[in-house]
Amino acid sequence: MGFLYSQLFKTPSYPDGNFNGKTVIITGSNIGLGKEAGRHFARLGAAKLILAVRNIDKGQAATDDVLRTTGHKNTHVWNLDMSDYKSIQSFAKRAETELERVDIFIANAGVLRAEYNEVNGHEEGIAVNIIGTTLLMANMMPKMRETAARFNTRPTFTITGSVSYEYATFPQRSAPDGAILAVLSDRRTCEKYWSQQYSICKLAQLFIVRSVAERYSESELPVTINIVNPGLCRSELRREIQSWGSWLLELIFARSTQVGSRTLVHAGASGVETHGKYLSDCMIEEPKAMVTDAAGQENQARLSYEVFKAIEDIQPGVLQNFKGV
Ligand SMILES: NC(=O)c1ccc[n+]([C@@H]2O[C@H](COP(=O)([O-])OP(=O)(O)OC[C@H]3O[C@@H](n4cnc5c(N)ncnc54)[C@H](OP(=O)(O)O)[C@@H]3O)[C@@H](O)[C@H]2O)c1
């Protein structure tokens, strides 16, 4: 009911305020929610906007579109492929060396496949939405921590999550300790529970945000980490899903990406009170009991532990990036 009410009766307000002096990075911003969030930030005067995309030509077309509609001249396209861990590391290094500051980072790139596809030994959604996004967050921390210290500000790292986490029954939680990620990527298990795969990724993102904030409180980490639900939006996300149900759902209930992206701008502009929080309709929302009750907390601890271990295996010492100097 909450979902239907939100889709039918709530409209996130049109972003105002100004982002003068701020550097904003948005991943997955050649189209959809990412591009529309970029357009809002550009319109509101962000000093510098980086569209982080895997296809430079598409990114350039988005930049041209943002320039044409807002007159914003300081929008740039940078390459980032979230399925390639080296690309994630190089992207963060480039931000560290070429940018003066990073105030707002919207980790928005996400994938919803119609069928199993393996990337880096994992199912693609697990590799991109969970492992890649967490690796990117950890790699961006040094620059964002430096921004906090140097400019006496509190940057924000926002992940675009989804209300669909509520539909994840997460049957793979019964896997033995240390084996959940492997089971989540196991082809047979994936095929059995495929309709769950995207929701589980979004549940995992929520777990990660909550876990990071539990490990690194707002006083230890000078960067706010939050997660935002943009609501169901008409975008290219379901490009591979050709079903009448999906088509009808979008037709009746979906927001435009221009409207949905307002929630990304709100989350990125939010303060310390949103550290570790789930935002929906531009408000902090308590996640469902399936996340907060004892079983949910145990699932969160077990899955987050595995994701943190996975990024440490890719890049030993990367978790140190969250800690103070
Ligand atoms: N639309 C909704 O109803 C909805 C609801 C809740 C949450 N979300 C979330 O919102 C975010 C944006 O989705 P959207 O609706 O705007 O869909 P979209 O139009 O399909 O945008 C997804 C973006 O992610 C990029 N991407 C995918 N895989 C990537 C990779 N390996 N490396 C780099 N970029 C990659 C895509 O790039 P390409 O164009 O090159 O593929 C695209 O720019 C996603 O995280 C999604 O889960 C969407």
The ligand as an SDF file (V2000), in Angstrom:
LIG
                    3D

 48 52  0  0  0  0  0  0  0  0999 V2000
   13.6060    3.3560  -12.9360 N   0  0  0  0  0  0  0  0  0  0  0  0
   13.1180    2.9130  -11.7900 C   0  0  0  0  0  0  0  0  0  0  0  0
   11.9230    2.6280  -11.6680 O   0  0  0  0  0  0  0  0  0  0  0  0
   14.0250    2.7750  -10.6050 C   0  0  0  0  0  0  0  0  0  0  0  0
   13.4350    2.5720   -9.3470 C   0  0  0  0  0  0  0  0  0  0  0  0
   14.2570    2.4390   -8.2360 C   0  0  0  0  0  0  0  0  0  0  0  0
   15.6270    2.5050   -8.3860 C   0  0  0  0  0  0  0  0  0  0  0  0
   16.1680    2.6860   -9.6140 N   0  0  0  0  0  0  0  0  0  0  0  0
   17.6240    2.7390   -9.7070 C   0  0  0  0  0  0  0  0  0  0  0  0
   17.9950    3.9600  -10.3170 O   0  0  0  0  0  0  0  0  0  0  0  0
   19.2790    3.8250  -10.9260 C   0  0  0  0  0  0  0  0  0  0  0  0
   19.2260    4.4370  -12.3120 C   0  0  0  0  0  0  0  0  0  0  0  0
   18.3450    3.6710  -13.0900 O   0  0  0  0  0  0  0  0  0  0  0  0
   17.4140    4.2740  -14.2390 P   0  0  0  0  0  0  0  0  0  0  0  0
   16.0420    3.9430  -13.8760 O   0  0  0  0  0  0  0  0  0  0  0  0
   17.7720    5.6590  -14.5510 O   0  0  0  0  0  0  0  0  0  0  0  0
   17.7930    3.2780  -15.4250 O   0  0  0  0  0  0  0  0  0  0  0  0
   18.6510    3.4860  -16.7470 P   0  0  0  0  0  0  0  0  0  0  0  0
   18.0140    4.5540  -17.5400 O   0  0  0  0  0  0  0  0  0  0  0  0
   18.7890    2.1340  -17.3370 O   0  0  0  0  0  0  0  0  0  0  0  0
   20.0540    3.9900  -16.2030 O   0  0  0  0  0  0  0  0  0  0  0  0
   20.9790    3.0990  -15.6610 C   0  0  0  0  0  0  0  0  0  0  0  0
   22.3350    3.6950  -15.8560 C   0  0  0  0  0  0  0  0  0  0  0  0
   23.3100    2.8010  -15.2860 O   0  0  0  0  0  0  0  0  0  0  0  0
   24.3130    2.6220  -16.2530 C   0  0  0  0  0  0  0  0  0  0  0  0
   25.0290    1.3610  -16.0840 N   0  0  0  0  0  0  0  0  0  0  0  0
   24.5600    0.1080  -16.0560 C   0  0  0  0  0  0  0  0  0  0  0  0
   25.5580   -0.7710  -15.9470 N   0  0  0  0  0  0  0  0  0  0  0  0
   26.7000   -0.0410  -15.9030 C   0  0  0  0  0  0  0  0  0  0  0  0
   28.0680   -0.3640  -15.8120 C   0  0  0  0  0  0  0  0  0  0  0  0
   28.4940   -1.6320  -15.7720 N   0  0  0  0  0  0  0  0  0  0  0  0
   28.9790    0.6290  -15.7790 N   0  0  0  0  0  0  0  0  0  0  0  0
   28.5820    1.9170  -15.8470 C   0  0  0  0  0  0  0  0  0  0  0  0
   27.2990    2.2970  -15.9620 N   0  0  0  0  0  0  0  0  0  0  0  0
   26.3700    1.3120  -15.9850 C   0  0  0  0  0  0  0  0  0  0  0  0
   23.5950    2.6730  -17.5880 C   0  0  0  0  0  0  0  0  0  0  0  0
   24.5210    2.8820  -18.6360 O   0  0  0  0  0  0  0  0  0  0  0  0
   24.1880    2.3650  -20.1460 P   0  0  0  0  0  0  0  0  0  0  0  0
   23.1890    3.3270  -20.6940 O   0  0  0  0  0  0  0  0  0  0  0  0
   25.5140    2.4310  -20.8080 O   0  0  0  0  0  0  0  0  0  0  0  0
   23.6410    0.9800  -20.0170 O   0  0  0  0  0  0  0  0  0  0  0  0
   22.6970    3.8680  -17.3240 C   0  0  0  0  0  0  0  0  0  0  0  0
   23.3970    5.0630  -17.4970 O   0  0  0  0  0  0  0  0  0  0  0  0
   19.6030    2.3360  -10.8940 C   0  0  0  0  0  0  0  0  0  0  0  0
   20.5110    2.0830   -9.8300 O   0  0  0  0  0  0  0  0  0  0  0  0
   18.2740    1.6870  -10.5900 C   0  0  0  0  0  0  0  0  0  0  0  0
   18.4120    0.4630   -9.9310 O   0  0  0  0  0  0  0  0  0  0  0  0
   15.4060    2.8320  -10.7250 C   0  0  0  0  0  0  0  0  0  0  0  0
  1  2  1  0
  2  3  2  0
  2  4  1  0
  4  5  1  0
  4 48  2  0
  5  6  2  0
  6  7  1  0
  7  8  2  0
  8  9  1  0
  8 48  1  0
  9 10  1  0
  9 46  1  0
 10 11  1  0
 11 12  1  0
 11 44  1  0
 12 13  1  0
 13 14  1  0
 14 15  2  0
 14 16  1  0
 14 17  1  0
 17 18  1  0
 18 19  2  0
 18 20  1  0
 18 21  1  0
 21 22  1  0
 22 23  1  0
 23 24  1  0
 23 42  1  0
 24 25  1  0
 25 26  1  0
 25 36  1  0
 26 27  1  0
 26 35  1  0
 27 28  2  0
 28 29  1  0
 29 30  1  0
 29 35  2  0
 30 31  1  0
 30 32  2  0
 32 33  1  0
 33 34  2  0
 34 35  1  0
 36 37  1  0
 36 42  1  0
 37 38  1  0
 38 39  2  0
 38 40  1  0
 38 41  1  0
 42 43  1  0
 44 45  1  0
 44 46  1  0
 46 47  1  0
M  CHG  2   8   1  16  -1
M  END
$$$$
